[in-house]
Amino acid sequence: MIKLELPVYWSITKKQQTLIGMNWYQRANRFQINEVKKAYHELIRVKLLSNKEKIKGSYQVRYKYFFIKK
């Protein structure tokens, strides 16, 4: 089984973190959105290349969210 742990929160600045979701996507400017897309793409690429297992046939995606409680 290939398991990827990806961040749900993104650090906009050193002091500000935001939840990456549809509400953020609607409000964010295109430069922030592009930066997050590039970083996620690179993060997934590195994690998949470092994994020895190959994806064969059908696969199943499971999500488990961990939210920051303030």
Helices and strands as residue ranges (DSSP letters): E 9-11, E 17-19, H 22-27, H 30-50
